[in-house]
Each structure stands twice: as structure tokens, then as C-alpha cells.
Amino acid sequence: MASIVIRNLDEGTKKLLALQAKRHGRSMEAEARELIEAGTRSHVPNVGLALLQAAQSVGGFDDLPIPAREDVARAADFE
């Protein structure tokens, strides 16, 4: 595994990282690693987030349009 050194990190940022790490029950190093890994993962669309954003754009879940079903339901074929 590779190691990096982060220079010139603002003291306030370091304190916030320490607080966040404590809330998550891990070291500052583990917290920084998780943040870097999460920030560099492939940006695959999050279905739940996409639904939430769609609902917010039309005024909430109550107004979320539900398309009419155009096919006929059928029993599952397990053979």
C-alpha cells in the first residue's frame, strides 16, 4: 500500500477531521483514507439519490409522477 503526506493542511480542517473521526469511531488516518477513497470511487448514479432529487424537483413524493403500466403482469418462471 502507498503512503502520502498532506502538507499545509489548515489547522481548523485538521480539528474537524479529528472530530469526524471520533464520531465514526476511527483514527484520523482511517477517516482521511475513507474520505479519499469515497471521493475517488467511480461516480455510479445512486438510484435512491436520483429518486429523491426527482421528487424534490416536482415538489415532493406526493406529486411524483407514476407512469402507467403498459404490460400485463405474469407469473414468474422458475424452471
C-alpha positions as CSV (number, residue, x, y, z in Angstrom):
1,M,0.0,0.0,0.0
2,A,1.1,3.5,-0.7
3,S,1.5,6.3,1.8
4,I,1.1,10.0,1.3
5,V,1.9,13.1,3.3
6,I,-0.5,16.1,3.2
7,R,1.3,19.3,3.8
8,N,-0.1,22.8,4.6
9,L,-3.4,21.4,6.0
10,D,-5.3,24.1,7.7
11,E,-5.4,23.6,11.5
12,G,-9.2,24.0,11.5
13,T,-9.6,21.3,8.9
14,K,-7.4,19.0,10.9
15,K,-9.6,19.6,14.0
16,L,-12.8,19.0,12.1
17,L,-11.3,15.8,10.7
18,A,-10.4,14.7,14.2
19,L,-13.9,15.3,15.4
20,Q,-15.5,13.5,12.5
21,A,-13.1,10.5,13.0
22,K,-14.1,10.4,16.7
23,R,-17.8,10.4,15.7
24,H,-17.2,7.4,13.4
25,G,-15.0,5.6,16.0
26,R,-11.8,5.5,13.9
27,S,-8.5,7.2,13.7
28,M,-7.8,10.4,11.8
29,E,-5.8,8.3,9.3
30,A,-8.7,5.9,8.8
31,E,-11.1,8.8,8.4
32,A,-8.9,10.5,5.9
33,R,-8.5,7.2,4.0
34,E,-12.3,6.7,3.8
35,L,-12.8,10.3,2.6
36,I,-10.2,9.9,-0.1
37,E,-11.5,6.5,-1.2
38,A,-15.1,7.7,-1.3
39,G,-14.1,10.8,-3.2
40,T,-12.3,8.8,-5.9
41,R,-14.7,6.0,-6.4
42,S,-16.4,5.7,-9.8
43,H,-19.4,8.0,-9.8
44,V,-22.1,5.4,-10.4
45,P,-25.5,7.0,-10.2
46,N,-27.2,6.4,-6.8
47,V,-30.7,5.3,-7.5
48,G,-32.1,6.4,-4.2
49,L,-30.5,9.8,-4.5
50,A,-31.8,10.2,-8.1
51,L,-35.3,9.4,-6.8
52,L,-35.0,11.9,-4.0
53,Q,-33.8,14.6,-6.4
54,A,-36.6,13.8,-8.8
55,A,-39.2,14.0,-6.1
56,Q,-37.8,17.3,-4.8
57,S,-37.9,18.8,-8.3
58,V,-41.6,18.2,-8.6
59,G,-42.5,19.3,-5.1
60,G,-42.1,16.1,-3.0
61,F,-43.1,12.5,-3.1
62,D,-46.8,13.1,-3.2
63,D,-46.5,14.8,-6.6
64,L,-44.0,12.3,-8.1
65,P,-45.5,11.1,-11.4
66,I,-46.0,7.3,-11.6
67,P,-46.1,6.1,-15.2
68,A,-49.0,3.9,-16.3
69,R,-48.1,0.2,-16.6
70,E,-48.3,-0.8,-20.3
71,D,-47.6,-4.6,-19.9
72,V,-49.5,-7.4,-18.4
73,A,-48.3,-9.0,-15.1
74,R,-47.3,-12.6,-15.4
75,A,-46.2,-15.4,-13.0
76,A,-42.5,-15.9,-12.5
77,D,-41.0,-18.8,-14.5
78,F,-38.6,-20.7,-12.2
79,E,-37.8,-23.6,-14.5
